[in-house]
Amino acid sequence: MPFYVYLLASRRHGTLYLGVTNDLIRRVYEHKSCNIPGFTARYEIDRLVWFEVYDDPSGAIAREKQLKKWRRDWKIRLIEEQNPEWHDLYPALCR
């Protein structure tokens, strides 16, 4: 079963949210639908702008902890290396 570390954004260079999950499509859908109250619903953070895939949960959790310590500009650079236009990657996952 794959595990994912992902970054959501409210808009280009907007508020960021970092998470880990074993079901990326379901989890991003939950953020988009605002069914679960919290940070992403409050700040309308629902654009999937970056993710990585891991084979085991410990690797994904370790990467999430590493990224949480990163400065904001490092995270922005990480996003822009793979997604310079900050497109929402979610629709492509759902095909």
FITILUM-828474 format. One record per residue: z negated, x negated, y of N, C-alpha, C, O in turn; residue in one letter. Coordinates in Angstrom, 3 decimals, padded with zeros to 6 digits. Layout:
<pts>
[pt [Z,X,Y],[Z,X,Y],[Z,X,Y],[Z,X,Y],"A"],
...
</pts>
This chain:
<pts>
[pt [000.000,-000.847,-001.181],[000.000,000.000,000.000],[000.000,-000.894,001.247],[-000.847,-001.780,001.367],"M"],
[pt [000.922,-000.676,002.157],[000.952,-001.487,003.382],[-000.126,-001.054,004.377],[-000.574,000.092,004.383],"P"],
[pt [-000.516,-001.992,005.199],[-001.448,-001.743,006.291],[-000.789,-002.233,007.572],[000.003,-003.175,007.548],"F"],
[pt [-001.114,-001.600,008.676],[-000.438,-001.870,009.943],[-001.440,-002.169,011.045],[-002.490,-001.533,011.139],"Y"],
[pt [-001.106,-003.135,011.869],[-001.787,-003.371,013.134],[-000.777,-002.945,014.195],[000.388,-003.338,014.135],"V"],
[pt [-001.209,-002.154,015.153],[-000.251,-001.577,016.100],[-000.805,-001.557,017.512],[-002.016,-001.555,017.735],"Y"],
[pt [000.130,-001.541,018.462],[-000.208,-001.394,019.873],[000.510,-000.164,020.426],[001.711,000.021,020.227],"L"],
[pt [-000.248,000.657,021.116],[000.290,001.805,021.839],[000.160,001.520,023.333],[-000.708,000.759,023.761],"L"],
[pt [001.024,002.134,024.104],[000.966,002.005,025.562],[001.178,003.367,026.205],[001.830,004.244,025.638],"A"],
[pt [000.619,003.527,027.388],[000.829,004.773,028.134],[002.211,004.764,028.788],[002.836,005.811,028.955],"S"],
[pt [002.676,003.580,029.153],[003.992,003.371,029.768],[004.228,001.870,029.783],[003.375,001.110,029.325],"R"],
[pt [005.348,001.438,030.290],[005.613,000.003,030.394],[004.542,-000.656,031.266],[004.321,-000.243,032.404],"R"],
[pt [003.895,-001.658,030.739],[002.807,-002.384,031.402],[001.631,-001.470,031.736],[000.842,-001.777,032.630],"H"],
[pt [001.509,-000.359,031.029],[000.409,000.573,031.253],[-000.809,000.227,030.411],[-000.969,-000.906,029.956],"G"],
[pt [-001.651,001.211,030.214],[-002.860,001.048,029.421],[-002.483,000.822,027.960],[-001.595,001.492,027.432],"T"],
[pt [-003.161,-000.122,027.308],[-002.865,-000.475,025.924],[-003.987,-000.030,024.990],[-005.151,000.055,025.381],"L"],
[pt [-003.604,000.251,023.750],[-004.564,000.571,022.696],[-004.140,-000.180,021.445],[-002.969,-000.144,021.066],"Y"],
[pt [-005.080,-000.858,020.801],[-004.828,-001.627,019.591],[-005.546,-000.965,018.429],[-006.723,-000.620,018.539],"L"],
[pt [-004.839,-000.781,017.302],[-005.462,-000.158,016.150],[-004.942,-000.707,014.844],[-004.007,-001.506,014.815],"G"],
[pt [-005.566,-000.263,013.748],[-005.155,-000.630,012.397],[-005.178,000.637,011.549],[-006.047,001.490,011.725],"V"],
[pt [-004.222,000.761,010.628],[-004.126,001.957,009.796],[-003.347,001.651,008.527],[-002.643,000.645,008.445],"T"],
[pt [-003.481,002.532,007.533],[-002.660,002.403,006.326],[-001.533,003.435,006.311],[-000.750,003.485,005.363],"N"],
[pt [-001.448,004.255,007.353],[-000.381,005.254,007.465],[000.039,005.330,008.939],[-000.487,006.133,009.709],"D"],
[pt [000.986,004.487,009.304],[001.367,004.350,010.707],[001.974,005.634,011.270],[001.655,006.021,012.394],"L"],
[pt [002.833,006.291,010.515],[003.472,007.518,011.014],[002.430,008.593,011.299],[002.458,009.219,012.359],"I"],
[pt [001.508,008.814,010.359],[000.467,009.819,010.555],[-000.418,009.469,011.739],[-000.734,010.328,012.562],"R"],
[pt [-000.819,008.196,011.825],[-001.759,007.792,012.871],[-001.134,007.901,014.259],[-001.789,008.371,015.189],"R"],
[pt [000.104,007.480,014.415],[000.758,007.600,015.722],[000.954,009.076,016.073],[000.799,009.469,017.229],"V"],
[pt [001.293,009.887,015.072],[001.413,011.331,015.315],[000.087,011.892,015.850],[000.085,012.702,016.777],"Y"],
[pt [-001.022,011.465,015.274],[-002.329,011.926,015.758],[-002.541,011.534,017.222],[-003.057,012.323,018.013],"E"],
[pt [-002.144,010.324,017.570],[-002.272,009.907,018.975],[-001.363,010.755,019.868],[-001.780,011.195,020.939],"H"],
[pt [-000.120,010.983,019.427],[000.838,011.737,020.233],[000.411,013.193,020.431],[000.616,013.763,021.502],"K"],
[pt [-000.175,013.784,019.409],[-000.554,015.200,019.493],[-001.890,015.412,020.191],[-002.256,016.550,020.486],"S"],
[pt [-002.624,014.337,020.460],[-003.927,014.408,021.141],[-004.910,015.321,020.421],[-005.782,015.915,021.056],"C"],
[pt [-004.778,015.440,019.099],[-005.684,016.284,018.318],[-007.085,015.695,018.207],[-008.059,016.422,018.009],"N"],
[pt [-007.180,014.380,018.335],[-008.471,013.718,018.221],[-008.881,013.246,019.614],[-008.227,012.381,020.197],"I"],
[pt [-009.964,013.814,020.146],[-010.373,013.398,021.488],[-010.795,011.932,021.485],[-011.327,011.434,020.492],"P"],
[pt [-010.560,011.260,022.576],[-010.948,009.860,022.687],[-010.125,009.140,023.731],[-009.504,009.758,024.596],"G"],
[pt [-010.134,007.832,023.636],[-009.501,006.968,024.628],[-008.010,007.264,024.790],[-007.532,007.417,025.915],"F"],
[pt [-007.268,007.348,023.681],[-005.816,007.532,023.789],[-005.461,008.911,024.338],[-004.496,009.046,025.090],"T"],
[pt [-006.220,009.919,023.977],[-005.962,011.254,024.526],[-006.294,011.296,026.015],[-005.553,011.879,026.806],"A"],
[pt [-007.401,010.681,026.388],[-007.854,010.697,027.780],[-006.852,010.003,028.701],[-006.618,010.457,029.821],"R"],
[pt [-006.262,008.907,028.234],[-005.359,008.124,029.078],[-003.885,008.296,028.701],[-003.030,007.542,029.166],"Y"],
[pt [-003.591,009.286,027.860],[-002.217,009.628,027.455],[-001.466,008.402,026.927],[-000.354,008.099,027.359],"E"],
[pt [-002.101,007.714,025.990],[-001.524,006.519,025.380],[-000.887,006.946,024.066],[-001.583,007.175,023.077],"I"],
[pt [000.441,007.054,024.058],[001.092,007.597,022.858],[002.432,006.939,022.535],[003.183,007.458,021.709],"D"],
[pt [002.744,005.819,023.161],[004.024,005.146,022.930],[003.787,003.948,022.006],[003.123,002.988,022.397],"R"],
[pt [004.322,003.996,020.794],[004.211,002.875,019.861],[005.162,001.781,020.326],[006.380,001.955,020.295],"L"],
[pt [004.600,000.641,020.761],[005.438,-000.413,021.328],[005.490,-001.680,020.481],[006.333,-002.545,020.716],"V"],
[pt [004.589,-001.798,019.488],[004.559,-002.997,018.651],[003.748,-002.708,017.396],[002.773,-001.958,017.437],"W"],
[pt [004.156,-003.310,016.278],[003.330,-003.252,015.063],[003.700,-004.389,014.130],[004.796,-004.945,014.196],"F"],
[pt [002.746,-004.724,013.247],[002.942,-005.694,012.178],[002.487,-005.063,010.875],[001.612,-004.197,010.872],"E"],
[pt [003.078,-005.492,009.768],[002.773,-004.950,008.444],[002.046,-006.011,007.625],[002.398,-007.190,007.662],"V"],
[pt [001.021,-005.573,006.882],[000.226,-006.446,006.021],[000.118,-005.823,004.636],[000.171,-004.604,004.475],"Y"],
[pt [-000.035,-006.689,003.645],[-000.148,-006.230,002.261],[-001.556,-005.795,001.883],[-001.741,-005.057,000.916],"D"],
[pt [-002.548,-006.249,002.641],[-003.925,-005.915,002.279],[-004.730,-005.587,003.532],[-004.400,-006.050,004.624],"D"],
[pt [-005.781,-004.792,003.374],[-006.559,-004.373,004.546],[-007.284,-005.526,005.227],[-007.434,-005.516,006.449],"P"],
[pt [-007.735,-006.514,004.468],[-008.487,-007.605,005.088],[-007.611,-008.414,006.046],[-008.082,-008.843,007.099],"S"],
[pt [-006.352,-008.624,005.693],[-005.436,-009.334,006.587],[-005.174,-008.555,007.859],[-005.141,-009.127,008.949],"G"],
[pt [-004.987,-007.244,007.724],[-004.735,-006.395,008.895],[-005.957,-006.342,009.803],[-005.828,-006.432,011.023],"A"],
[pt [-007.124,-006.197,009.225],[-008.353,-006.121,010.028],[-008.617,-007.449,010.731],[-009.042,-007.469,011.886],"I"],
[pt [-008.367,-008.555,010.038],[-008.551,-009.873,010.656],[-007.605,-010.043,011.852],[-008.002,-010.566,012.893],"A"],
[pt [-006.367,-009.605,011.697],[-005.400,-009.706,012.799],[-005.808,-008.811,013.963],[-005.702,-009.218,015.120],"R"],
[pt [-006.273,-007.600,013.673],[-006.728,-006.706,014.738],[-007.881,-007.345,015.508],[-007.893,-007.312,016.738],"E"],
[pt [-008.840,-007.921,014.804],[-009.974,-008.570,015.473],[-009.510,-009.745,016.328],[-010.030,-009.971,017.420],"K"],
[pt [-008.527,-010.491,015.823],[-007.977,-011.608,016.588],[-007.340,-011.103,017.883],[-007.598,-011.642,018.959],"Q"],
[pt [-006.501,-010.056,017.772],[-005.793,-009.531,018.941],[-006.745,-008.886,019.949],[-006.486,-008.929,021.152],"L"],
[pt [-007.827,-008.296,019.482],[-008.787,-007.684,020.404],[-009.418,-008.726,021.327],[-009.873,-008.395,022.422],"K"],
[pt [-009.444,-009.967,020.891],[-009.998,-011.049,021.715],[-008.976,-011.610,022.701],[-009.337,-012.345,023.620],"K"],
[pt [-007.708,-011.266,022.513],[-006.644,-011.794,023.366],[-006.713,-011.202,024.766],[-007.184,-010.083,024.970],"W"],
[pt [-006.234,-011.980,025.713],[-006.091,-011.478,027.077],[-004.922,-010.491,027.130],[-004.015,-010.528,026.299],"R"],
[pt [-004.971,-009.619,028.119],[-003.945,-008.587,028.283],[-002.545,-009.186,028.404],[-001.609,-008.666,027.798],"R"],
[pt [-002.379,-010.260,029.168],[-001.049,-010.830,029.354],[-000.499,-011.405,028.045],[000.717,-011.421,027.850],"D"],
[pt [-001.357,-011.869,027.160],[-000.894,-012.345,025.857],[-000.364,-011.181,025.019],[000.643,-011.313,024.323],"W"],
[pt [-001.051,-010.046,025.096],[-000.604,-008.857,024.353],[000.736,-008.357,024.905],[001.617,-007.955,024.146],"K"],
[pt [000.876,-008.387,026.210],[002.142,-007.971,026.829],[003.266,-008.887,026.371],[004.360,-008.415,026.063],"I"],
[pt [003.016,-010.179,026.322],[004.029,-011.122,025.852],[004.396,-010.846,024.390],[005.567,-010.920,024.017],"R"],
[pt [003.399,-010.531,023.570],[003.636,-010.196,022.162],[004.553,-008.978,022.045],[005.490,-008.980,021.247],"L"],
[pt [004.288,-007.953,022.828],[005.123,-006.743,022.833],[006.541,-007.090,023.263],[007.507,-006.714,022.599],"I"],
[pt [006.663,-007.803,024.367],[007.983,-008.056,024.944],[008.837,-009.020,024.125],[010.055,-009.056,024.299],"E"],
[pt [008.223,-009.803,023.235],[009.005,-010.658,022.339],[009.832,-009.815,021.370],[010.952,-010.191,021.025],"E"],
[pt [009.292,-008.684,020.930],[009.986,-007.824,019.970],[010.573,-006.570,020.604],[011.526,-005.995,020.076],"Q"],
[pt [010.021,-006.150,021.713],[010.404,-004.871,022.313],[010.414,-005.017,023.848],[009.564,-004.440,024.526],"N"],
[pt [011.368,-005.782,024.393],[011.344,-006.085,025.831],[011.452,-004.857,026.731],[010.995,-004.894,027.873],"P"],
[pt [012.039,-003.789,026.248],[012.184,-002.573,027.067],[011.030,-001.588,026.868],[011.000,-000.533,027.500],"E"],
[pt [010.091,-001.925,026.002],[008.936,-001.079,025.710],[009.360,000.295,025.179],[008.732,001.305,025.498],"W"],
[pt [010.415,000.331,024.375],[010.845,001.595,023.769],[009.768,002.101,022.813],[009.034,001.313,022.217],"H"],
[pt [009.683,003.404,022.677],[008.793,004.015,021.694],[009.429,003.818,020.319],[010.522,004.324,020.065],"D"],
[pt [008.761,003.097,019.442],[009.291,002.783,018.118],[009.060,003.905,017.103],[009.609,003.872,016.001],"L"],
[pt [008.262,004.880,017.471],[007.906,005.957,016.544],[009.097,006.761,016.035],[009.175,006.993,014.828],"Y"],
[pt [010.034,007.201,016.883],[011.152,008.013,016.364],[011.949,007.301,015.260],[012.401,007.947,014.315],"P"],
[pt [012.121,005.997,015.370],[012.861,005.261,014.345],[012.108,005.228,013.021],[012.732,005.176,011.961],"A"],
[pt [010.783,005.258,013.063],[009.990,005.268,011.831],[010.121,006.585,011.087],[010.010,006.629,009.861],"L"],
[pt [010.355,007.655,011.828],[010.373,008.999,011.246],[011.718,009.372,010.656],[011.842,010.462,010.097],"C"],
[pt [012.721,008.535,010.748],[014.058,008.844,010.220],[014.104,008.758,008.733],[015.154,008.989,008.134],"R"],
</pts>
